[in-house]
Amino acid sequence: MNMASIVEKGMSFLMKKHVLFTVSLAVRLVLVFYGVYQDKTMVVKYTDVDYHVFTDAARFITQGESPYRRPTYRYTPLLAWLLTPNIYLNPMFGKLLFVACDLLSGLLLHHLLCLRGSDGDTASRVASLWLLNPLPAGVSTRGNAESLLAALVLGTLLCLERRQLGPAAALYGLSVHMKIYPVTYALPIALSLALGAREGQEKEGGGIRKGGEETVTAGGWKNRWRRGVGLLRLFFCKDLLLFGGVAGGVFCGLTALFYYMYGWNFLFETYLYHLTRRDIRHNFSPYFYMLYLTADSPWSLHLGLAAFIPQVFLLFQVSLAFYSDLPFCFFLHTAIFVSFNKVCTSQYFLWYLCLLPVVIPRLRMSVKRGVGLLVLWFAGQAMWLAPAYLLEFEGYNTFREIWLAGLLFLVINCFIMDQIISHYQAKHPALRQKTD
């Protein structure tokens, strides 16, 4: 047996679902315990500084005080409450929780892929792009909470695909409370539920669409006047009212509870700060240099708010174009939001990378093209990291070079999104053969 055959059999064995998840768990546990060693013995620490912020906030809660006594804690108090076992049990509890959510995200991806037409082996191979990816594994084991959001978003998506609207709405309301960016999914969800309900009524009423034109039967004529009432009435369908009521109830309930407990500090640090935030530290955002140069300007706040305009325009267009395929729409929404955001760091990439595996089986592009796009994405980051290193560690003034590299990275991201949209096939091939 030659080496190629051995490697192929080894990879095939690794892609078995139970083996894949066992290996993924083992890798993450090794990283967690290695992190303990590095933190104790090396100058450069493994644990993310945010994890210490979370733990300090949790400590204040155990003392009956506000988590916002910890400077730079700008998250929901719910996160600090979840991590109180860091104080009562073991400081590693939070990391293990994030690892569990990381693995749960992989499991949700597997279920989503199977639901969208992939067989078990294919679903395992594609889910491994998340489970065996060093980026999410490193982020969760360093103590960053992004895996919590990934699990909530993927859980929302899975429930929506299964038409389990109550659980989907509860998870969605919780995800928006945990971090504000999923609020951008509201429009495509609303369009999907409202227009999906209308299409179902048209089919039941006898309206038949064929070749892009509507052939109106006797039953269709009876319902024709209803379709002319206007778009607004679409948003009063039962499914949308249920989803909005439950999601809004969860979000508003948690907001009211924590406002009662922690007052204005909670509202500002959890929500308002992120709307008015003007981060002048170097990051991937195309706006960082402008915000850096205008930090002391009276127009600084207005410029920061104006940075949302391109996001809003693009997200609106994507919602109208792709609401009928929510996983794909969620992916594009998140990629656009991150790429055009006024603050963009490496951990933000996980917001859309957790959705990419759901999209991949329906991309009709060659492996060569896909690998080329991946290399281009990493090259864009490398070109940004070079001047960022010179600024951070060597003290050179490379702000302009970082900004130009950030603009180039934005162009690269836009090109990659254009390629993904151009090569995306709405129906899974296996499903198309069955339904055509």
N, C-alpha and C positions, 0 to 999 in steps of 0.2 A: 504494500500500500504506500503510495507516494505521499509527500508532505501536503500537497494540495487537497487530497482526499481526506487526510486527517483533519486539516483546518476546516474543511467544509462540514465534516461530521461534527466537529466540535462546535461550530457556529450553529448548526441545526439543533444540537442538544441544548445549547444556551438559550435558543429562542423558544424552547418549551415554556409554557406560561409559568408553571410553578418554579422552574429553574431560574427563569429570568427575574422573578420577583425575589427569590431567595438570594441570588447574587447581588441584586440591587440593594437589598437590605444590608447584606454583609459589607458591601463597599462603603455604605454610608455609616455604619457602625464603626468600621475601622477609621474612617475620617474623623468621627466624633472623638474617639479615644486618642487618635493621633493629635488632635487639636489640644487636648488636655496636656499632652507631653510638650508640644511646641510652646504653648502659653507659659509653661513653667520654666522652660530651659532656653528659650530664644528671645532675642530683643524684638524681632518682628513677630507679633502675635497672630495666631490663627483666627481667634474669635473676632467677629465683627464688632465694632464699637457700638453699633445699634443694639446688640444683645445686652450689653452692659446698661444701656439706657432703659431697655425693657425691664431688666431685672431691678434696677433702682426704682423705677416707677411701681413695680410690683411690691417692693419692700415698703414704700410709702403707704400703699393700700393696706398691707398687713398691720401697719401702725395706726390705721384709722384716718389717714390723711389723704390728700389729693395726689394722684400720680403726676399732676402738672407741677408739683414742687420740684420735680426733676427737670432741670433746664434741657431744652431740645427734645423733650418728649412731645411729639406732635401727632399722636395717634389716638384712636378711640380708647377709652378706659377699659373696654372689653378685653383688649389684648393684654393689658397689665393684669386684669383679673384672671385671665386664662393662665398667666405665668406665675401666679402666687405660689404654686408648688415649687418653683425655683427657691423660694425662701423656706417653705415648710418641709420640703422633702430633699431635693438635691438641685444644685445649680444647673445640672445638665438636662433637667426636665424639659425646658423649652426647646432645646435642640432636638430631643427625641420626639417632641410633638411636631416640630417642623419636618423632621424626617418622615414621620407617619403620614403627614399631609402630602409630602412629596410622593410617597408610594401610592397613596390614595389617588393622587392625580394620574399616575400611570394606570391604575386600575380603571378609573373613569374613562381614560382615553381608550383603553382596550374595549370597554363596553360600547362607547360611542362608535368606534371603528366597526365593530360587529353589527351594530344597529344600522349602519350606513352601507352594509353590503360586503364587508371584508370577512374572509374566513378566519378561523382562530389563529392559524399560523401567520397569516399576513398581518393580523391585528397585533400579534406579539412582536413581529419584526418592526412594525412602524412605532409601536409604543416604546420599543427599546431606544428610539431616538431621544426620548425623554428620560427613561429609567437609567440608561447607561451613559447619559450625557454628563460630562464632568461639571458643566456650568450649574445646572440646578442642584446637583449633588453637593457641590462646593458651597453654594449660597445657603442651602438649608443647614448644612453641618457647621457653618460658620456662625449660625444663629440669626439669619435674616428671615423675616416672616413672610416672604413672598409666596411660599408654597401654600400658606393658608388661603390666599386669594386665588391661586391657581385651582385649588380643590373646590372652592366655592363657585367660581366661574364655570368650571367643567361640570360640576354637579347641576348648576342651573341649566346648562346647555343639554345635558343628558335628560333631565326631567322634561324640558321643552320638547325634545325630539320624541319622547315617549308620551307626550300630551298629558303629563302629570302636572297640571298647572298650579295646584296648591303648593306642593313642595318646591316647584320651580320658583314661584313667586317669593316664598319664604327665604330660599337661598339667595335669590337676587336682592331682596331687601337687606339681608345680612351682609352681602358682598359690598353693596354701596355704602353701608354704614362703616364697614371695615376700612375701605379705601374708596375715594370718591370717583375714580375713573370709570368703573362699570356703569355709571349713570348714562354714559354715551350709548349703551345698548338699548336704552328705553325706546327710541324711535323704531329701530328695526323689529324689536319684539312686538311693539304696538301694531306696526304695519303687517307683520306676519299673522298675528292673531285676528286682526280686523279684516284684512283682505282675504285671509285664508277662510274665514267664516263666510264671507260673501261668495267666494268661489264655490264653497260647498252648497250654499243656498241656490246658486245658479244651476248647479248640476241637478239638484233635487227638483228645481222648478222647470227643467227641460231645456235650458239654454245650453247649446252645444257649440264649442269653439272648434273650428276646423280650418287649417291652413291660414291661421291668423285672422279669420273673419268669423263673425258670429252668425250662426244660422238659428233663427228664432222659431221655435215650435209654438204650439198652442199654449203650453204651460209657460213658455218664456215670455209671450206677449203679456200675460197677466202680471208678471213681475217686472216688466220693463220700466214702468214708472218709478219703481222703488230705486232703481239704479241711478235715476236722475236727481234724486233728492240732494245729493252732494256728498263730498268726502267726509264731512263732519259726522254724519250719522253712523258712518262705519265704526267710529270709535265708541259706540254705545252697545257693542255686541257683548253677550254674556261672558265669553271667555276673557275678553280684555278687561271688563269690569271686575271679574274675579281676580285676575292677575294683579291689576292695579290696586285693588282693595287690600289684598294680602301683602303684597310687596310694600305698599305705602304704610300699612299698619305696622309691619315689622320695623321699617326704617323710622317712622315717627315715634313708635313706642320706645325704641332704644334711645332715640334722641331726647325724648321727654324725660326718660328715666335718668339719663346721665346729666342732663341739664339740671334736674332737680338735685342731683348729688354734688355736681361740681361747678354749676353755674356757667358764667360767660367764658371762663377759661376753656371749658370743654368745647363750646361752639367755635371759638376762635382757633384753637390749636388743631382741632380735628378737621374742620371744614374751611373756615374763612382764610386761614393762613395760606392754604394751598391755592386759593384763588388769587390772592394778592402777592404771593411769594415772588421775589425777585432775587434769584440765587446768582450772585456775581462770581462764584467760584467756577473754575474751568470745568466744563462738562460738554457732552456731545451736542447740546442744543445749538441750533443756528443762531439763537438769540442771545447767547450768553455774553458775547463781546459788547453788543449794544447795551445790554443791561449793566454791564461792568462800567462802560464809559459814562452812562447816564445815571449812575447810582445816586448822585447828589442833586440831580436835576428835579425840579418840581413836576416835570412831566414823566418821571420814572414810573410811577404807579399806572398812569394812563397807557404808557408803552407796554407795560407788562400785561395789562388787560387786552390791549389791541392784538397781542400775540395769539389770542384765542381765535381770532377771526378766520385765518386759513383753516384751522382745525374744524371749526363749526361748518364752514362751507363744504369741505371735503367729506366730512362725516355725514352731512345731509345727503350729498350726492350718492355716496356709497349705500346709505340706507335705502334710498329709492330704487337703486339698481339691483341690490342683492338681498333684500329682506326675505325672499322666499327660500333662501339657503342660509339659515342662521349661523351654523358653524363657520362658513366662509365669510359671512358678513362680520361676525365677531372678530375673526382674525384680522380682516382688513381694517376694521374700526380701531383695534388696538395698535396695529402697526402704524397707522396714520397718527393716532394720538401720541404715541411715543416719539415718532420721528419728528413731528412738528411741535412738540411740547417745549415750553420755555425752560424746562429743566429736564435733562435726560442723562441718566447714568447707566452703567452696565447692568445693574440689577433690574432696570425697567425692561430690558430685552426679554426677560422671562415672562412678562405679561402677554406677549404674543407668541413666544416660542412654545408655550404650553398648548397653544391652539394649532400650531403648524402641523403636528402629526395627523390631525383630523382632516386636513386639507390635502396632504400629500397623495393619498391613493387616487385622487381625482385629477391630479396634475398629469397632463399628457405631454410631457417633455422628456427628452433623452436624459440618461444618467450623466452624460458628458456636460449637457447644458446645466443640469442641476448642480453638479459639482463645481462648475465654473461660477455660478451665482454664489455658492457658498464661499468659495475662495475670494471672490470679489468683496463679499460682506466682511470677511476677516481682514482683508487687505485695507479696507476703509478704516477699520478700527486701529490697525497697526500704524497707519499714517497719522492718525490722531494721537496715539499713545506716544509716538516718538517725541514730538514737541512738548507734550504734557509731562513726560519724564524729565526733559531738560528744564522745564519750569519748576517742577515739584522738588526734584532732587539735586539739580545743578545750579539753580538760581538764575537761569537765563530768562530774559524777557521774551517769551515766545507766545504772548497772547494772540497776536495777529495770525501767527502760523496755526495755532490751535483753532482759531475761528475759521480760517480757510479750510482746514482739514475737516472741521465740523460741517461746513457747507458741502464739501465733496462727499462726505458720508451721507448727508441728506439726499444728494443726487443719486448716489448708489442705492440707497433704500427705495427711492421712488422708482428707479429702473427695475429693481427686483420685484417690487409690487406690480409694476406694469407687466413684467414677464409672467408672474403668477396668474394675474387676471387673464392674460392672453392665452395661457395654456390650461386654464381650468375648465374641466368638463363637469357640468352641473350634476349629471347622473352618473352613478357608479356603473362601470361597464357591465358587471354581472347583472345589475338590476335592469339595465337598458335592454339586455338580451331577453329578459323575462317579460318586460312590459311592452317592447316594440311590436 
